[in-house]
Structure formats: C-alpha cells, structure tokens
C-alpha cells in the first residue's frame, strides 16, 4: 500500500491495534478476490447506532445492501461489536452513506477451555477450535441471556466477531451465545491444513476435520500448509467437524481504485520504522502522518 495521504491513529485502549486511513494512492494487498467499486471502503467495529458508526464515522444504511455470513440481511440485523466492511461514500469528515455492509463472523463453534480473568480483571481468554480468543471486560460486546464476560463457559455455542490479525489468536469485539454445543450444530473455523491423508481427514490446529463426497471444496486441492476456512457440522464427539464447505482463508481484498480506505486491525509484523503489516495488508508508511508521532509511539 502506498501510504500517501495516510493517517495512523491509536485505536481506543488497545495496544497494537491501529486505525489506518488512506486517502488516494495505490491500494494493494496480498490476497485475491475483492469488494469492487469506488468511493470509500471502511473496515471496523460498529460502535454505535444512528445508522451505524464505524471508525468514528456515521454511515446512513437505510438503502444499503446488508449481508451477514453470506446471507441477505437487513440493517435491523446489525449489532454493536460486529466487525463490518462498509462500501459507500463520505459526505464529510464524520458522516457517509453506505451502499453495502458485510459481516463475516470470524468463528462459530463451541467454547473449549476458559481461563480465569487476568490479575486486574480486565481480560480473559477462551479457546475455540484451538484459537485463543481474548475477551475484554470493557470493550467486548456480549449477547445472550445471562451470558457475559464472567459467565462464558465450556460448551457454550458462540459466534465471534474479532479484529483481523493473527491466525492463532484473536481479539473479540463481539461474542454472541447461540445455544449449547450439540451434534449437527453449524460451525466455522479457520487454520492451516495439517496431516491431510488424501482421503477424508486433516487437522486444523487440534481439530479433526472430516471430508466426504458432499463437501464443497474451492480454490484448489487440499494440501498441507494451505490456509482454509471451513464451514461444517459438529460430529457426535462435539470436538471434531464434518466439513460441508472449504474455501481459501483470504482476507477481503481491496478495490484497486478508491477515494478513501480505512481499516481497524491488529499490527502483526513491523518490518521497519515506517513499514508494517496490518490485517494482511503490507503498508509502506514512509509519507504517512502518525498520531502519536511515530509508529513505535502508536503501538506503545
């Protein structure tokens, strides 16, 4: 990404998390596919409603096409804490109009181990399909009767929105309890294929994933080392998965031409005083304006 006209801001109270705003320039990333269109694309968490507030901007959504987990939805289905991609246009610095809003939950499945809260009581972690998910008492939104930071438990079936970043660890922005883990429950997980036997079984982390004749596989054959997103059903043991669909685990690609682009995410690599990777996007911030004044201060 050419960072001409870019601004880097420290996201509220989350070390290592930044909001990248880029005005003009050549927007490129390292993944395939794309959202398409021109104007503004903003990726971030819904923090309030008017229509929706994302990255400090209020987007009018009354005419927007809304999609949640690849299914048609309405603006009334949007919730606080959902991590969204907004495609539309700005009317000024603080308002805009959304043409489309896409929600793609990061994980869906049963909670495994649950760690005790940190010493200061502000964070705790849970394990879902081998992925460590960090919960923040103040910042993570919880939904479900009697469900929250202090009551989340092993066996809860949850749907997670999270800041994009590490493939093995996530920072949850929203966790919704959708029931208890049962055989046949729909799940979603991502990871690196390991131990593919060439017939019908591989591992994603510690999770056994089974493949049968009905499994839809896109993006090429299964091979060890390939990062994939799996949708499927819990098997009777409640820890392994029968895959119904397997596709590449690629970050949403950016349109080639944009007036403005914003993304809230986790910095996963620093490659120089002004070069880093955020949410799979490699950024050359040589000409960027930092708030605070340097990358190191931003991530401190």
MOWOZI-V241165 format. One line per field, one symbol per residue. ss: DSSP state (H for helix, E for strand, - for the rest). psi: psi as a letter, one per 20 degrees, with the letter a starting at -180 (. if undefined). A space follows every 50 residues. Layout:
ss = ???
psi = ???
This chain:
ss = -E----EEEE------EEEEEEE----------------EEEEEEEEE-- -EEE--EEEE----EEEE--EEE-HHH-----EEEEEEEE----EEEEEE EEE---EEEE---E--------EEEEEE--EEEEEE----EEE------- -----EEEEEEEE-----EEEEEEEEEEEE-----EEEEEEEEE------ EEEE--EEEE-----EE---------EEEEEEEE------EEEEEEEE-- ---------EEEEEEEEEEEEE--EEEE--EEEE----EEE---HHHHH-
psi = ppkpjqqpqpqoknpipqopppoarooqakrrarhrarcqpppapoirqf eqppkjpoppjhjqpppoljqparhiiqqqippqpppcqqhahiqrpphq pppnqgqoaqpdqoqqqrhijhrrqrpokippppqpghhppqpqpjpagi ipqpipprpppqpqcqiipqophppppjaqpqpipprprqappqkpjjgk prpocjpppqpahippprjrqpqqippqpppbpprhijirpophpprqmq qpqqqhpqhqpqppapoippjrhkprpolipppokgjqpqoairgghhi.
